[in-house]
Amino acid sequence: MSARNPRRFAALSALLGALLLTACQGTMPQMGAGGTTATGSAGGADAQNANKQLEKCDETLGTVALDEDQTAPWWFSARDRKLGSTVPLLRLMIQQSNCFVIVERGRSFNNLERERNLARSGELRNNSSMQQGQMVAADYIIKPEIVFSEKGTGGMRGGIGTGALGAITAIAGSIRANEATTVLLMIDTRSSVQLIAAQGSAKNYDFAGMGFLGGGAGIAGLGGYSNTPEGKVITAAFMDSYNQVVKAARNYRAQTVKGGLGTGGRLGVQGGSTPAGQAVGNPPQKK
């Protein structure tokens, strides 16, 4: 490119700069076909710098405990990819939404028990207020699962070249998609009935050979879910899943079974002892 055409040179320089910036950053995840990552903080019912796409509630619907199955294949896969536990990520989203109050039932519960054992042993101060009957029950349990997560599922290859003042600058690489699908299940602790099941998904693109999405420090406690391309997509998928949970909770209508839940169901077997089974063997009533 000759300096005799400064306008064209300036335009190409600006285009090249924009492409370089995009190549270093990739695209943000979009919920559904994508979303975003969890941001900000939560204190009680107040949230600071929460993502605007996160569903929120004016009043809480109950208490929840998180149950992450650390024996499931998806958990080992996440660990091998250095993504870690999904619990801190979900706890941030849930508290920021103000839809549920979180109670501790994870590994930190051992520390709670240690404090109570110290109180029972008489080692704590008399005014420590560690009496029995203070712990809050979990109304619901939320179980997370990563159903599908894949990096580089498709894309296109290409290259850009230009010259400036006698020098040649070239960028080459490929645009690749990252995808994730997650599921959240919500279970009633008293009846063991599953109340809500929600699926979420996310997708983004990064630029192999040009630099991947993200970089820099992640959100404290969220690890690879806040500072890796794959982790950010999984985070967006979980936010999509949780938003679906909130929407389902707002419109919740209890399932009912004639005769009551757990009394034998409506699909009777001839000769059975349940009301439905006994009904199968009865002769039809004359009208």
C-alpha positions as CSV (number, residue, x, y, z in Angstrom):
1,M,0.0,0.0,0.0
2,S,1.5,3.3,-1.0
3,A,1.4,6.4,1.2
4,R,0.2,8.4,-1.8
5,N,-3.4,7.2,-1.0
6,P,-3.7,8.2,2.8
7,R,-7.5,7.7,3.0
8,R,-7.4,4.2,1.7
9,F,-4.5,3.4,3.9
10,A,-6.3,4.8,7.0
11,A,-9.4,2.8,6.2
12,L,-7.5,-0.5,5.8
13,S,-5.6,0.2,9.0
14,A,-8.8,0.8,10.9
15,L,-10.3,-2.4,9.5
16,L,-7.2,-4.4,10.4
17,G,-7.2,-3.0,13.9
18,A,-10.9,-4.0,14.3
19,L,-10.2,-7.5,13.1
20,L,-7.2,-7.9,15.4
21,L,-9.3,-6.8,18.3
22,T,-12.1,-9.2,17.4
23,A,-9.7,-12.0,16.9
24,C,-8.3,-11.5,20.4
25,Q,-11.7,-11.3,22.0
26,G,-14.0,-13.7,20.0
27,T,-17.7,-13.3,20.5
28,M,-19.6,-13.3,23.8
29,P,-21.8,-16.3,24.5
30,Q,-25.5,-15.8,23.7
31,M,-28.1,-17.7,25.7
32,G,-30.4,-20.0,23.9
33,A,-28.1,-19.7,20.9
34,G,-26.0,-18.1,23.5
35,G,-26.0,-16.0,26.6
36,T,-23.5,-14.5,28.9
37,T,-21.4,-15.2,32.0
38,A,-22.3,-14.6,35.6
39,T,-21.1,-11.2,36.9
40,G,-21.2,-9.0,40.0
41,S,-22.1,-10.0,43.5
42,A,-25.0,-10.6,45.9
43,G,-25.6,-9.6,49.5
44,G,-28.9,-10.8,51.0
45,A,-31.7,-9.8,48.7
46,D,-29.6,-7.2,46.9
47,A,-27.5,-7.8,43.8
48,Q,-24.8,-5.7,42.4
49,N,-23.7,-5.6,38.7
50,A,-25.8,-8.7,38.0
51,N,-26.2,-9.6,34.3
52,K,-29.3,-7.9,32.9
53,Q,-30.4,-11.2,31.3
54,L,-30.8,-13.0,34.6
55,E,-34.4,-13.5,35.7
56,K,-35.3,-11.9,39.0
57,C,-38.1,-12.2,41.6
58,D,-39.7,-9.6,43.8
59,E,-40.2,-12.2,46.5
60,T,-38.5,-15.4,47.3
61,L,-40.2,-18.8,46.8
62,G,-38.4,-20.9,49.4
63,T,-35.0,-22.2,50.4
64,V,-32.8,-24.4,48.2
65,A,-29.8,-26.6,48.6
66,L,-27.5,-27.5,45.7
67,D,-26.7,-31.2,45.0
68,E,-23.9,-31.6,42.5
69,D,-23.3,-35.3,41.7
70,Q,-19.5,-35.6,41.8
71,T,-19.7,-39.2,40.8
72,A,-21.3,-38.4,37.4
73,P,-19.3,-38.7,34.2
74,W,-19.9,-35.0,33.3
75,W,-18.4,-33.9,36.6
76,F,-15.2,-35.8,35.9
77,S,-15.1,-34.4,32.4
78,A,-15.4,-30.8,33.8
79,R,-12.7,-31.5,36.4
80,D,-10.3,-32.9,33.7
81,R,-10.9,-29.6,31.8
82,K,-10.0,-27.7,35.0
83,L,-13.5,-26.1,35.2
84,G,-14.2,-27.2,38.8
85,S,-17.5,-27.3,40.6
86,T,-20.6,-25.6,39.2
87,V,-21.9,-24.8,42.7
88,P,-20.2,-21.4,43.2
89,L,-21.5,-20.3,39.8
90,L,-25.1,-21.4,40.5
91,R,-25.1,-20.0,44.0
92,L,-24.2,-16.6,42.6
93,M,-27.0,-16.7,40.0
94,I,-29.6,-17.9,42.5
95,Q,-28.9,-15.3,45.1
96,Q,-28.7,-12.5,42.6
97,S,-32.1,-13.5,41.3
98,N,-33.7,-13.3,44.8
99,C,-36.0,-16.2,43.8
100,F,-34.7,-18.6,46.4
101,V,-32.7,-18.4,49.6
102,I,-29.6,-20.8,49.6
103,V,-28.8,-23.0,52.5
104,E,-25.5,-24.7,52.9
105,R,-25.4,-28.5,52.4
106,G,-22.1,-28.9,50.7
107,R,-18.6,-29.4,52.0
108,S,-18.8,-26.3,54.2
109,F,-21.6,-28.1,56.1
110,N,-18.8,-30.0,57.9
111,N,-17.5,-26.7,59.2
112,L,-21.0,-25.9,60.5
113,E,-21.1,-29.2,62.3
114,R,-17.6,-28.5,63.8
115,E,-18.9,-25.3,65.3
116,R,-21.9,-27.0,66.8
117,N,-19.6,-29.7,68.2
118,L,-17.5,-27.0,69.9
119,A,-20.7,-25.5,71.3
120,R,-21.8,-28.9,72.7
121,S,-18.4,-29.5,74.2
122,G,-18.6,-26.2,76.1
123,E,-15.5,-24.7,74.4
124,L,-17.4,-21.7,72.9
125,R,-18.3,-18.6,74.8
126,N,-21.6,-18.6,76.7
127,N,-23.0,-15.8,74.5
128,S,-22.2,-17.5,71.2
129,S,-25.9,-18.3,70.6
130,M,-25.2,-21.8,69.0
131,Q,-28.4,-23.4,70.4
132,Q,-30.2,-26.3,68.7
133,G,-33.1,-25.5,66.4
134,Q,-31.5,-22.6,64.5
135,M,-30.6,-24.3,61.2
136,V,-33.0,-23.5,58.3
137,A,-34.5,-26.4,56.3
138,A,-34.1,-26.8,52.6
139,D,-37.5,-26.7,50.9
140,Y,-36.1,-27.7,47.5
141,I,-33.0,-29.3,46.1
142,I,-31.5,-28.2,42.7
143,K,-29.4,-30.7,40.8
144,P,-27.2,-29.4,38.0
145,E,-25.9,-31.4,35.0
146,I,-23.8,-30.6,32.0
147,V,-25.4,-32.6,29.2
148,F,-23.2,-31.6,26.3
149,S,-20.1,-29.4,26.1
150,E,-17.9,-29.3,23.0
151,K,-15.2,-26.9,21.8
152,G,-14.7,-26.3,18.1
153,T,-17.9,-27.9,16.8
154,G,-17.7,-26.1,13.5
155,G,-16.7,-23.0,11.7
156,M,-14.8,-21.7,8.8
157,R,-11.2,-21.0,7.8
158,G,-9.9,-17.9,6.2
159,G,-7.1,-15.4,6.1
160,I,-6.6,-11.6,5.8
161,G,-3.6,-9.9,4.3
162,T,-2.6,-6.3,3.6
163,G,0.5,-4.2,3.2
164,A,1.4,-0.9,4.7
165,L,4.4,1.2,3.8
166,G,6.1,-1.7,2.1
167,A,5.4,-4.2,4.9
168,I,3.1,-7.1,4.7
169,T,0.9,-8.1,7.6
170,A,-1.1,-11.4,7.5
171,I,-3.5,-13.0,9.8
172,A,-4.7,-16.6,9.3
173,G,-6.8,-18.8,11.4
174,S,-10.2,-20.4,11.7
175,I,-13.5,-19.4,13.3
176,R,-14.8,-22.2,15.6
177,A,-18.0,-22.7,17.6
178,N,-18.2,-23.7,21.2
179,E,-21.5,-25.2,22.4
180,A,-23.0,-26.3,25.7
181,T,-26.3,-27.8,27.0
182,T,-27.1,-27.9,30.7
183,V,-30.1,-29.2,32.8
184,L,-31.3,-28.2,36.2
185,L,-33.8,-30.3,38.2
186,M,-35.7,-29.0,41.2
187,I,-37.0,-31.5,43.8
188,D,-39.3,-31.0,46.8
189,T,-37.5,-32.2,49.9
190,R,-40.5,-33.2,51.9
191,S,-42.3,-35.3,49.2
192,S,-39.3,-36.2,47.0
193,V,-41.4,-35.1,44.0
194,Q,-39.6,-33.4,41.1
195,L,-41.2,-30.0,40.6
196,I,-39.2,-28.5,37.7
197,A,-36.9,-29.6,35.0
198,A,-35.2,-27.0,32.8
199,Q,-32.8,-27.2,29.9
200,G,-30.5,-24.4,28.7
201,S,-28.0,-23.9,25.9
202,A,-25.4,-21.5,24.8
203,K,-23.1,-21.0,21.8
204,N,-20.2,-18.7,20.9
205,Y,-17.5,-18.4,18.4
206,D,-13.7,-17.9,18.9
207,F,-10.9,-17.5,16.5
208,A,-8.3,-20.3,16.5
209,G,-4.9,-19.0,15.5
210,M,-6.0,-15.4,16.3
211,G,-6.6,-15.7,20.0
212,F,-9.4,-17.2,22.1
213,L,-12.3,-15.6,23.9
214,G,-11.5,-14.1,27.3
215,G,-8.1,-13.9,28.9
216,G,-7.2,-12.0,32.0
217,A,-8.4,-12.7,35.5
218,G,-11.7,-14.5,36.1
219,I,-14.3,-13.9,38.8
220,A,-13.0,-15.0,42.2
221,G,-14.3,-18.5,43.1
222,L,-15.6,-19.3,39.6
223,G,-12.3,-20.4,38.2
224,G,-12.4,-21.8,34.6
225,Y,-16.1,-20.9,34.3
226,S,-15.2,-17.2,34.1
227,N,-11.9,-17.2,32.3
228,T,-11.9,-19.9,29.6
229,P,-13.9,-20.0,26.3
230,E,-15.6,-23.3,27.2
231,G,-16.3,-22.3,30.8
232,K,-18.0,-19.1,29.7
233,V,-20.3,-21.0,27.3
234,I,-21.2,-23.5,30.1
235,T,-21.9,-20.5,32.4
236,A,-24.2,-19.0,29.8
237,A,-26.0,-22.3,29.4
238,F,-26.5,-22.6,33.1
239,M,-27.9,-19.1,33.2
240,D,-30.3,-20.0,30.4
241,S,-31.3,-23.2,32.4
242,Y,-31.8,-21.2,35.6
243,N,-33.9,-18.6,33.8
244,Q,-36.1,-21.4,32.6
245,V,-36.4,-22.7,36.2
246,V,-37.6,-19.2,37.4
247,K,-40.1,-18.9,34.6
248,A,-41.5,-22.4,35.4
249,A,-41.7,-21.5,39.1
250,R,-43.6,-18.4,38.4
251,N,-46.2,-20.4,36.4
252,Y,-46.1,-23.5,38.6
253,R,-49.2,-25.6,38.9
254,A,-49.0,-28.8,41.0
255,Q,-49.5,-32.1,39.3
256,T,-52.4,-34.1,40.7
257,V,-53.4,-37.8,40.6
258,K,-56.9,-39.0,41.3
259,G,-56.8,-40.7,44.7
260,G,-53.6,-38.9,45.8
261,L,-49.9,-39.1,44.9
262,G,-48.2,-42.4,45.7
263,T,-51.4,-44.4,46.3
264,G,-51.0,-46.7,43.3
265,G,-51.4,-44.4,40.3
266,R,-54.1,-44.6,37.6
267,L,-52.5,-47.3,35.5
268,G,-53.9,-50.4,37.3
269,V,-53.0,-54.0,36.8
270,Q,-55.7,-56.7,37.0
271,G,-55.6,-58.4,40.3
272,G,-53.6,-55.6,41.9
273,S,-54.1,-54.3,45.4
274,T,-54.2,-50.6,44.5
275,P,-57.5,-48.8,43.9
276,A,-56.6,-48.6,40.2
277,G,-55.8,-52.3,40.1
278,Q,-59.0,-53.2,41.9
279,A,-60.9,-51.1,39.4
280,V,-59.5,-53.1,36.5
281,G,-61.1,-56.3,37.8
282,N,-64.5,-54.8,38.5
283,P,-67.2,-55.5,36.0
284,P,-68.5,-52.5,34.2
285,Q,-71.4,-50.8,35.9
286,K,-74.8,-50.9,34.2
287,K,-76.3,-47.5,33.4
